[in-house]
Amino acid sequence: MTGSLHDAAVDLLLGGSCLGCARPGRLVCVACAAALPRGASPRWPTPVPPGLVTPFAAASYDGLVRALVLGHKEHRLLALAPVLGVLLATAVAAALDDAGASGPVLLVPVPSRAAAVRARGHDPTRTMARQAARRLASAGRSAEAVALLRTRPGVADQAGLDREARRANLAGSMAVRGRVLAALARRGTRAHVVLCDDVLTTGSTAREAQRALEVVGVRPLAVACVAATRLHSVSSADSAGGEVPPPGPTH
């Protein structure tokens, strides 16, 4: 079945349309998919949270990309996961190339609040990280998505909070899953760690996730996101590390 016939069939059966141009059929038509970013670059929040490793994003958080993120996250348009996974994989690859990093890479999704996951019926960031790992693996990179972080109780929804409120809300809000870290350490294989999220806004969430990893001796190589808000610059900064420690006691 050709693309146009497929789109017509989807529209007839499901009433779907492209989120970018409203063309009946697929959620992302062929033309809009071809127009999505093919590269990624550093996107620094302003101001930068102290100590934040280099954040990379594939796109600005507007237009079609914003519609994709919101459709997947809030409206359970699960068919968008592979498209978002490609964008996230692009950001991860850019981070690895920028650092000259080779070898295995662990994609660690920034965790969502348990209440948010229950309300949405899925964990969008974790799903995107898995899709990105598959994309990277198909391109010849050794990649795996691992839910290494969890949120602690008492974290409020970030929507509507300003920069300082976000920072205060997130302080100490994340922790490493000890059993998962121990299982990784038992493998005895060193791997670069890249934190993954859908959107970079103030950088507070990414910095808290980084803090939680650093507490147990894991310094991420970078942060990779599908998109960044337009209040970000594209300058670069130094980053280092990003490896899972060899087998040993956990904290």
MISEPA-587664 format. One record per residue: residue number from 1; residue in one letter; y, x, z of N, C-alpha, C in turn. Coordinates in nm, 3 decimals, padded with zeros to 5 digits. Example, Ala and Ser with C-alpha at 12.3 -4.5 7.8 and 13.67 -1.06 7.14 Angstrom:
drenba pakol nv nu nw cav cau caw cv cu cw
1 A -00.569 01.319 00.780 -00.450 01.230 00.780 -00.330 01.320 00.780 .
2 S -00.225 01.285 00.708 -00.106 01.367 00.714 00.003 01.290 00.787 .
***
This chain:
drenba pakol nv nu nw cav cau caw cv cu cw
1 M -00.120 00.085 00.000 00.000 00.000 00.000 00.124 00.088 00.000 .
2 T 00.217 00.062 -00.092 00.337 00.143 -00.097 00.425 00.115 00.022 .
3 G 00.526 00.208 00.044 00.615 00.190 00.158 00.688 00.058 00.156 .
4 S 00.740 00.017 00.036 00.815 -00.108 00.029 00.727 -00.229 00.056 .
5 L 00.603 -00.227 00.004 00.511 -00.337 00.030 00.472 -00.341 00.177 .
6 H 00.452 -00.222 00.237 00.420 -00.217 00.380 00.532 -00.276 00.463 .
7 D 00.657 -00.239 00.430 00.771 -00.291 00.504 00.781 -00.442 00.491 .
8 A 00.757 -00.492 00.369 00.764 -00.635 00.347 00.657 -00.708 00.428 .
9 A 00.537 -00.648 00.434 00.429 -00.709 00.511 00.461 -00.712 00.659 .
10 V 00.517 -00.600 00.712 00.555 -00.595 00.853 00.660 -00.700 00.884 .
11 D 00.758 -00.714 00.795 00.864 -00.812 00.817 00.809 -00.954 00.816 .
12 L 00.716 -00.982 00.725 00.657 -01.114 00.715 00.576 -01.149 00.839 .
13 L 00.500 -01.052 00.887 00.411 -01.078 00.999 00.481 -01.066 01.134 .
14 L 00.572 -00.970 01.148 00.632 -00.941 01.278 00.782 -00.965 01.284 .
15 G 00.844 -00.982 01.171 00.988 -01.002 01.172 01.065 -00.878 01.211 .
16 G 01.012 -00.758 01.182 01.075 -00.634 01.223 01.185 -00.593 01.128 .
17 S 01.270 -00.500 01.174 01.374 -00.443 01.089 01.410 -00.305 01.141 .
18 C 01.466 -00.224 01.055 01.502 -00.087 01.091 01.617 -00.089 01.192 .
19 L 01.604 -00.008 01.295 01.708 00.000 01.397 01.834 00.070 01.346 .
20 G 01.820 00.141 01.235 01.935 00.213 01.182 02.016 00.132 01.082 .
21 C 01.947 00.069 00.986 02.018 00.000 00.878 01.985 -00.148 00.870 .
22 A 01.896 -00.196 00.957 01.857 -00.339 00.962 01.774 -00.382 00.841 .
23 R 01.726 -00.288 00.764 01.638 -00.322 00.652 01.509 -00.384 00.707 .
24 P 01.464 -00.497 00.652 01.340 -00.559 00.701 01.221 -00.464 00.688 .
25 G 01.136 -00.468 00.789 01.014 -00.387 00.784 00.998 -00.297 00.904 .
26 R 00.987 -00.168 00.882 00.960 -00.072 00.989 01.078 -00.059 01.084 .
27 L 01.046 -00.017 01.208 01.152 00.005 01.307 01.245 00.119 01.264 .
28 V 01.191 00.214 01.190 01.273 00.320 01.130 01.228 00.332 00.985 .
29 C 01.314 00.292 00.895 01.277 00.296 00.753 01.269 00.441 00.705 .
30 V 01.214 00.458 00.585 01.195 00.591 00.531 01.328 00.665 00.517 .
31 A 01.430 00.596 00.469 01.560 00.660 00.448 01.623 00.704 00.580 .
32 C 01.618 00.617 00.682 01.677 00.653 00.812 01.598 00.763 00.880 .
33 A 01.466 00.761 00.864 01.384 00.867 00.922 01.418 01.001 00.859 .
34 A 01.444 01.001 00.729 01.478 01.125 00.659 01.613 01.179 00.702 .
35 A 01.699 01.090 00.753 01.834 01.132 00.794 01.840 01.182 00.938 .
36 L 01.730 01.173 01.012 01.729 01.220 01.150 01.742 01.372 01.154 .
37 P 01.795 01.429 01.263 01.815 01.574 01.273 01.686 01.652 01.253 .
38 R 01.699 01.768 01.192 01.584 01.856 01.169 01.591 01.982 01.254 .
39 G 01.698 01.997 01.331 01.714 02.114 01.416 01.767 02.074 01.552 .
40 A 01.785 02.171 01.639 01.837 02.147 01.774 01.921 02.266 01.815 .
41 S 02.008 02.245 01.912 02.097 02.352 01.958 02.126 02.334 02.106 .
42 P 02.179 02.439 02.171 02.218 02.425 02.312 02.327 02.320 02.328 .
43 R 02.317 02.236 02.428 02.418 02.134 02.459 02.450 02.141 02.607 .
44 W 02.559 02.207 02.641 02.593 02.228 02.782 02.680 02.114 02.835 .
45 P 02.645 02.057 02.950 02.734 01.957 03.011 02.861 02.023 03.061 .
46 T 02.965 01.944 03.076 03.092 01.995 03.126 03.135 01.915 03.248 .
47 P 03.139 01.976 03.368 03.104 02.115 03.397 02.953 02.135 03.402 .
48 V 02.912 02.260 03.395 02.769 02.293 03.400 02.723 02.299 03.544 .
49 P 02.616 02.227 03.581 02.560 02.242 03.715 02.523 02.388 03.739 .
50 P 02.563 02.446 03.852 02.536 02.588 03.877 02.387 02.623 03.862 .
51 G 02.361 02.726 03.783 02.224 02.775 03.769 02.139 02.704 03.667 .
52 L 02.191 02.603 03.600 02.110 02.528 03.503 02.064 02.618 03.390 .
53 V 01.934 02.614 03.358 01.884 02.688 03.243 01.936 02.622 03.116 .
54 T 01.925 02.692 03.004 01.984 02.642 02.880 01.924 02.508 02.838 .
55 P 02.009 02.407 02.820 01.961 02.277 02.772 01.976 02.266 02.620 .
56 F 01.869 02.224 02.554 01.870 02.204 02.409 01.853 02.056 02.379 .
57 A 01.920 02.009 02.275 01.906 01.870 02.232 01.905 01.866 02.080 .
58 A 01.831 01.768 02.027 01.818 01.756 01.882 01.931 01.674 01.821 .
59 A 01.998 01.592 01.902 02.098 01.502 01.846 02.200 01.463 01.951 .
60 S 02.309 01.403 01.904 02.405 01.341 01.996 02.354 01.200 02.030 .
61 Y 02.388 01.155 02.148 02.340 01.025 02.193 02.429 00.914 02.139 .
62 D 02.409 00.882 02.013 02.483 00.772 01.951 02.407 00.726 01.828 .
63 G 02.457 00.622 01.764 02.398 00.573 01.641 02.250 00.541 01.651 .
64 L 02.175 00.582 01.549 02.033 00.552 01.542 01.956 00.614 01.657 .
65 V 01.988 00.738 01.692 01.912 00.805 01.800 01.927 00.728 01.931 .
66 R 02.046 00.682 01.962 02.066 00.602 02.083 01.983 00.474 02.076 .
67 A 01.981 00.410 01.960 01.901 00.288 01.944 01.752 00.316 01.962 .
68 L 01.707 00.431 01.914 01.566 00.468 01.930 01.531 00.488 02.077 .
69 V 01.615 00.563 02.148 01.589 00.590 02.289 01.586 00.461 02.370 .
70 L 01.685 00.377 02.351 01.693 00.252 02.427 01.581 00.155 02.387 .
71 G 01.550 00.150 02.258 01.443 00.062 02.213 01.309 00.099 02.275 .
72 H 01.282 00.229 02.279 01.156 00.275 02.338 01.154 00.258 02.488 .
73 K 01.264 00.295 02.554 01.268 00.294 02.700 01.277 00.153 02.759 .
74 E 01.371 00.076 02.709 01.402 -00.051 02.772 01.336 -00.173 02.707 .
75 H 01.296 -00.159 02.581 01.244 -00.277 02.509 01.098 -00.260 02.465 .
76 R 01.032 -00.156 02.517 00.889 -00.136 02.492 00.855 -00.131 02.344 .
77 L 00.940 -00.072 02.265 00.908 -00.051 02.124 00.828 00.079 02.115 .
78 L 00.701 00.068 02.154 00.618 00.187 02.171 00.591 00.261 02.041 .
79 A 00.607 00.191 01.929 00.584 00.256 01.799 00.689 00.363 01.771 .
80 L 00.797 00.366 01.852 00.901 00.467 01.833 00.865 00.601 01.897 .
81 A 00.762 00.603 01.979 00.726 00.725 02.052 00.702 00.845 01.960 .
82 P 00.630 00.831 01.849 00.609 00.948 01.764 00.739 01.002 01.704 .
83 V 00.832 00.913 01.668 00.960 00.957 01.611 01.038 01.036 01.716 .
84 L 01.044 00.982 01.837 01.114 01.051 01.946 01.043 01.180 01.983 .
85 G 00.911 01.179 01.973 00.834 01.301 02.001 00.868 01.413 01.905 .
86 V 00.893 01.380 01.780 00.933 01.480 01.681 01.067 01.542 01.719 .
87 L 01.163 01.457 01.758 01.294 01.508 01.798 01.285 01.597 01.922 .
88 L 01.203 01.554 02.019 01.186 01.635 02.139 01.117 01.767 02.107 .
89 A 01.016 01.762 02.021 00.947 01.885 01.980 01.042 01.981 01.911 .
90 T 01.137 01.927 01.835 01.237 02.010 01.769 01.322 02.085 01.871 .
91 A 01.360 02.014 01.979 01.439 02.078 02.084 01.358 02.184 02.157 .
92 V 01.231 02.156 02.184 01.145 02.253 02.251 01.129 02.377 02.164 .
93 A 01.102 02.357 02.037 01.083 02.470 01.946 01.209 02.556 01.937 .
94 A 01.325 02.491 01.936 01.451 02.566 01.932 01.468 02.650 02.058 .
95 A 01.431 02.593 02.173 01.441 02.668 02.299 01.348 02.788 02.299 .
96 L 01.225 02.770 02.251 01.129 02.879 02.247 01.175 02.988 02.150 .
97 D 01.223 02.947 02.034 01.268 03.044 01.935 01.390 03.120 01.986 .
98 D 01.480 03.050 02.052 01.601 03.114 02.103 01.567 03.223 02.205 .
99 A 01.464 03.198 02.285 01.425 03.294 02.387 01.325 03.398 02.335 .
100 G 01.281 03.382 02.210 01.180 03.471 02.157 01.047 03.458 02.230 .
101 A 01.020 03.337 02.278 00.901 03.312 02.359 00.782 03.276 02.273 .
102 S 00.671 03.339 02.300 00.545 03.307 02.232 00.440 03.275 02.337 .
103 G 00.327 03.229 02.292 00.221 03.194 02.385 00.227 03.048 02.426 .
104 P 00.139 03.007 02.518 00.130 02.867 02.558 00.259 02.816 02.621 .
105 V 00.284 02.688 02.604 00.400 02.625 02.664 00.358 02.494 02.731 .
106 L 00.411 02.471 02.850 00.388 02.345 02.922 00.515 02.262 02.915 .
107 L 00.503 02.141 02.866 00.615 02.048 02.863 00.607 01.963 02.989 .
108 V 00.707 01.975 03.074 00.709 01.903 03.202 00.813 01.793 03.193 .
109 P 00.770 01.667 03.184 00.867 01.558 03.176 00.942 01.538 03.307 .
110 V 01.072 01.513 03.297 01.148 01.476 03.416 01.094 01.341 03.463 .
111 P 01.055 01.328 03.589 00.988 01.206 03.634 01.083 01.088 03.646 .
112 S 01.031 00.969 03.619 01.106 00.846 03.639 01.071 00.788 03.775 .
113 R 01.161 00.706 03.830 01.132 00.638 03.955 01.013 00.546 03.933 .
114 A 00.925 00.537 04.036 00.806 00.452 04.025 00.844 00.307 03.996 .
115 A 00.952 00.260 04.057 00.996 00.122 04.036 01.037 00.100 03.891 .
116 A 01.101 00.201 03.831 01.144 00.189 03.692 01.024 00.186 03.598 .
117 V 00.924 00.268 03.628 00.802 00.269 03.546 00.732 00.134 03.554 .
118 R 00.724 00.079 03.675 00.660 -00.052 03.690 00.737 -00.160 03.614 .
119 A 00.869 -00.157 03.624 00.950 -00.259 03.559 00.939 -00.251 03.407 .
120 R 00.936 -00.127 03.354 00.928 -00.110 03.209 00.787 -00.128 03.155 .
121 G 00.688 -00.105 03.243 00.550 -00.113 03.199 00.500 00.012 03.131 .
122 H 00.580 00.117 03.133 00.538 00.245 03.075 00.635 00.352 03.122 .
123 D 00.594 00.479 03.100 00.677 00.593 03.137 00.723 00.659 03.008 .
124 P 00.843 00.625 02.960 00.886 00.672 02.828 00.897 00.823 02.815 .
125 T 00.948 00.891 02.916 00.966 01.036 02.905 00.831 01.108 02.900 .
126 R 00.739 01.062 02.980 00.605 01.122 02.978 00.537 01.101 02.842 .
127 T 00.555 00.982 02.787 00.497 00.953 02.655 00.558 01.042 02.548 .
128 M 00.691 01.058 02.552 00.758 01.144 02.453 00.713 01.288 02.465 .
129 A 00.694 01.335 02.589 00.648 01.472 02.609 00.509 01.493 02.549 .
130 R 00.423 01.394 02.566 00.289 01.403 02.508 00.295 01.408 02.356 .
131 Q 00.381 01.323 02.300 00.395 01.322 02.155 00.452 01.455 02.105 .
132 A 00.548 01.510 02.179 00.605 01.639 02.140 00.501 01.749 02.146 .
133 A 00.416 01.748 02.248 00.311 01.849 02.260 00.215 01.841 02.142 .
134 R 00.182 01.719 02.100 00.094 01.703 01.984 00.159 01.758 01.858 .
135 R 00.287 01.730 01.845 00.360 01.778 01.727 00.364 01.930 01.725 .
136 L 00.392 01.991 01.837 00.396 02.137 01.845 00.259 02.197 01.817 .
137 A 00.155 02.133 01.873 00.019 02.182 01.851 -00.018 02.175 01.703 .
138 S 00.024 02.068 01.636 -00.006 02.055 01.493 00.067 02.159 01.410 .
139 A 00.177 02.212 01.467 00.253 02.317 01.399 00.204 02.456 01.436 .
140 G 00.098 02.464 01.517 00.039 02.593 01.549 00.077 02.652 01.682 .
141 R 00.157 02.581 01.762 00.192 02.630 01.896 00.096 02.572 01.999 .
142 S 00.059 02.652 02.097 -00.026 02.604 02.206 00.063 02.529 02.304 .
143 A 00.052 02.395 02.307 00.143 02.313 02.388 00.066 02.203 02.459 .
144 E 00.111 02.173 02.580 00.049 02.069 02.660 00.156 02.003 02.746 .
145 A 00.151 01.871 02.757 00.242 01.798 02.846 00.173 01.777 02.979 .
146 V 00.242 01.812 03.087 00.184 01.803 03.221 00.283 01.735 03.315 .
147 A 00.240 01.628 03.379 00.326 01.555 03.474 00.325 01.631 03.607 .
148 L 00.399 01.738 03.611 00.399 01.828 03.727 00.493 01.781 03.838 .
149 L 00.591 01.698 03.804 00.690 01.655 03.902 00.676 01.507 03.938 .
150 R 00.720 01.474 04.056 00.724 01.335 04.101 00.856 01.311 04.172 .
151 T 00.894 01.184 04.181 01.016 01.150 04.255 00.977 01.109 04.397 .
152 R 01.067 01.136 04.489 01.048 01.092 04.627 01.111 00.954 04.646 .
153 P 01.066 00.878 04.745 01.123 00.745 04.767 01.272 00.752 04.801 .
154 G 01.343 00.644 04.768 01.483 00.633 04.806 01.582 00.670 04.699 .
155 V 01.535 00.705 04.578 01.625 00.741 04.470 01.675 00.614 04.403 .
156 A 01.807 00.600 04.389 01.865 00.482 04.326 01.870 00.498 04.175 .
157 D 01.888 00.386 04.107 01.907 00.388 03.962 02.036 00.465 03.931 .
158 Q 02.030 00.555 03.832 02.144 00.639 03.799 02.251 00.566 03.716 .
159 A 02.214 00.455 03.655 02.308 00.384 03.568 02.433 00.344 03.645 .
160 G 02.548 00.377 03.588 02.674 00.338 03.650 02.728 00.436 03.752 .
161 L 02.651 00.539 03.787 02.696 00.637 03.886 02.778 00.746 03.818 .
162 D 02.886 00.790 03.884 02.963 00.900 03.828 02.894 01.032 03.859 .
163 R 02.955 01.142 03.815 02.892 01.273 03.828 02.856 01.308 03.972 .
164 E 02.950 01.291 04.063 02.925 01.327 04.202 02.821 01.236 04.266 .
165 A 02.827 01.107 04.231 02.729 01.013 04.286 02.589 01.044 04.235 .
166 R 02.579 01.084 04.109 02.450 01.124 04.053 02.395 01.246 04.126 .
167 R 02.483 01.343 04.148 02.439 01.465 04.215 02.390 01.434 04.356 .
168 A 02.464 01.352 04.430 02.425 01.319 04.567 02.297 01.237 04.569 .
169 N 02.283 01.144 04.475 02.165 01.059 04.468 02.039 01.140 04.440 .
170 L 02.053 01.245 04.359 01.937 01.322 04.316 01.901 01.438 04.407 .
171 A 01.991 01.476 04.496 01.966 01.592 04.582 01.834 01.578 04.658 .
172 G 01.742 01.669 04.634 01.614 01.666 04.702 01.523 01.553 04.661 .
173 S 01.549 01.493 04.544 01.476 01.371 04.505 01.344 01.398 04.435 .
174 M 01.319 01.522 04.395 01.197 01.552 04.320 01.115 01.658 04.391 .
175 A 00.987 01.653 04.364 00.894 01.751 04.423 00.780 01.776 04.325 .
176 V 00.717 01.890 04.340 00.602 01.926 04.256 00.477 01.859 04.310 .
177 R 00.392 01.814 04.219 00.260 01.762 04.257 00.171 01.882 04.287 .
178 G 00.142 01.901 04.415 00.069 02.020 04.457 -00.066 02.036 04.390 .
179 R -00.140 01.927 04.377 -00.273 01.936 04.318 -00.266 01.975 04.170 .
180 V -00.165 01.923 04.101 -00.151 01.956 03.959 -00.116 02.103 03.944 .
181 L -00.024 02.153 04.027 00.012 02.294 04.022 -00.107 02.383 04.054 .
182 A -00.185 02.344 04.153 -00.302 02.423 04.190 -00.403 02.428 04.075 .
183 A -00.421 02.314 04.006 -00.514 02.310 03.893 -00.467 02.401 03.781 .
184 L -00.335 02.402 03.757 -00.281 02.491 03.654 -00.300 02.638 03.692 .
185 A -00.275 02.667 03.819 -00.289 02.805 03.865 -00.432 02.854 03.854 .
186 R -00.529 02.765 03.877 -00.671 02.804 03.870 -00.712 02.845 03.729 .
187 R -00.641 02.797 03.632 -00.674 02.834 03.494 -00.650 02.984 03.471 .
188 G -00.551 03.039 03.540 -00.520 03.180 03.525 -00.450 03.215 03.396 .
189 T -00.397 03.112 03.327 -00.326 03.136 03.201 -00.176 03.118 03.222 .
190 R -00.101 03.219 03.188 00.044 03.209 03.201 00.100 03.126 03.085 .
191 A 00.200 03.046 03.114 00.260 02.962 03.011 00.407 02.943 03.039 .
192 H 00.485 02.934 02.935 00.626 02.902 02.949 00.640 02.754 02.985 .
193 V 00.736 02.724 03.067 00.760 02.586 03.110 00.893 02.538 03.054 .
194 V 00.891 02.424 02.989 01.012 02.361 02.938 01.023 02.221 02.996 .
195 L 01.133 02.194 03.065 01.159 02.061 03.119 01.199 01.968 03.005 .
196 C 01.148 01.846 03.006 01.175 01.752 02.897 01.234 01.622 02.949 .
197 D 01.335 01.571 02.879 01.396 01.444 02.913 01.444 01.377 02.785 .
198 D 01.481 01.248 02.796 01.529 01.180 02.677 01.675 01.213 02.648 .
199 V 01.762 01.198 02.750 01.905 01.218 02.729 01.963 01.309 02.837 .
200 L 02.044 01.404 02.794 02.117 01.490 02.887 02.258 01.433 02.903 .
201 T 02.295 01.399 03.027 02.427 01.342 03.051 02.511 01.442 03.130 .
202 T 02.501 01.438 03.262 02.578 01.534 03.344 02.500 01.661 03.372 .
203 G 02.369 01.660 03.348 02.284 01.774 03.380 02.231 01.770 03.522 .
204 S 02.271 01.669 03.601 02.228 01.662 03.742 02.078 01.640 03.754 .
205 T 02.023 01.552 03.670 01.880 01.525 03.675 01.800 01.648 03.637 .
206 A 01.841 01.715 03.529 01.771 01.835 03.486 01.778 01.944 03.592 .
207 R 01.893 01.957 03.657 01.908 02.062 03.758 01.822 02.033 03.879 .
208 E 01.809 01.907 03.918 01.723 01.873 04.031 01.576 01.900 03.997 .
209 A 01.537 01.867 03.875 01.400 01.896 03.833 01.375 02.046 03.833 .
210 Q 01.472 02.121 03.787 01.461 02.268 03.789 01.448 02.319 03.932 .
211 R 01.528 02.264 04.022 01.523 02.305 04.163 01.384 02.283 04.221 .
212 A 01.326 02.167 04.193 01.194 02.135 04.247 01.088 02.233 04.199 .
213 L 01.098 02.276 04.074 01.004 02.374 04.022 01.027 02.512 04.084 .
214 E 01.153 02.548 04.099 01.184 02.680 04.153 01.142 02.694 04.298 .
215 V 01.137 02.585 04.371 01.092 02.589 04.511 00.951 02.646 04.521 .
216 V 00.867 02.617 04.420 00.729 02.666 04.423 00.709 02.788 04.333 .
217 G 00.819 02.850 04.293 00.809 02.974 04.218 00.800 02.961 04.068 .
218 V 00.829 02.844 04.014 00.825 02.823 03.869 00.967 02.808 03.818 .
219 R 01.012 02.904 03.735 01.145 02.893 03.675 01.130 02.848 03.530 .
220 P 01.183 02.732 03.496 01.170 02.684 03.359 01.241 02.776 03.260 .
221 L 01.189 02.780 03.140 01.253 02.857 03.035 01.380 02.787 02.987 .
222 A 01.374 02.654 02.977 01.485 02.576 02.923 01.463 02.429 02.954 .
223 V 01.564 02.351 02.919 01.554 02.205 02.922 01.560 02.158 02.777 .
224 A 01.472 02.065 02.739 01.472 02.011 02.604 01.489 01.860 02.611 .
225 C 01.580 01.807 02.531 01.608 01.663 02.531 01.614 01.612 02.387 .
226 V 01.586 01.485 02.373 01.604 01.421 02.243 01.750 01.422 02.205 .
227 A 01.838 01.387 02.301 01.980 01.375 02.271 02.065 01.416 02.390 .
228 A 02.192 01.441 02.361 02.290 01.473 02.465 02.415 01.391 02.440 .
229 T 02.480 01.349 02.547 02.605 01.276 02.530 02.710 01.366 02.471 .
230 R 02.814 01.308 02.414 02.914 01.385 02.340 03.010 01.462 02.428 .
231 L 02.995 01.453 02.560 03.079 01.530 02.651 03.023 01.670 02.670 .
232 H 02.939 01.716 02.578 02.873 01.844 02.590 02.920 01.941 02.484 .
233 S 02.921 02.067 02.523 02.954 02.173 02.429 02.827 02.228 02.369 .
234 V 02.838 02.313 02.270 02.720 02.371 02.205 02.716 02.523 02.223 .
235 S 02.788 02.573 02.324 02.785 02.716 02.351 02.653 02.754 02.417 .
236 S 02.621 02.881 02.416 02.495 02.926 02.474 02.520 02.999 02.604 .
237 A 02.414 03.015 02.681 02.422 03.091 02.805 02.288 03.160 02.828 .
238 D 02.287 03.255 02.918 02.164 03.329 02.942 02.063 03.243 03.017 .
239 S 01.937 03.260 02.985 01.828 03.199 03.060 01.711 03.294 03.058 .
240 A 01.622 03.281 03.155 01.507 03.370 03.162 01.397 03.302 03.239 .
241 G 01.280 03.363 03.230 01.169 03.312 03.309 01.093 03.206 03.234 .
242 G 01.046 03.103 03.308 00.976 02.993 03.246 00.827 03.010 03.242 .
243 E 00.768 03.073 03.339 00.624 03.091 03.338 00.561 03.031 03.463 .
244 V 00.441 02.976 03.444 00.362 02.932 03.558 00.309 03.054 03.630 .
245 P 00.322 03.060 03.762 00.274 03.179 03.833 00.124 03.190 03.826 .
246 P 00.072 03.310 03.839 -00.073 03.329 03.837 -00.136 03.265 03.960 .
247 P -00.271 03.249 03.962 -00.336 03.186 04.076 -00.292 03.246 04.208 .
248 G -00.274 03.163 04.306 -00.229 03.208 04.436 -00.194 03.089 04.521 .
249 P -00.148 03.109 04.644 -00.116 02.998 04.731 00.003 02.919 04.679 .
250 T 00.000 02.787 04.699 00.111 02.701 04.660 00.190 02.667 04.786 .
251 H 00.315 02.622 04.764 00.402 02.590 04.875 00.393 02.443 04.909 .
***
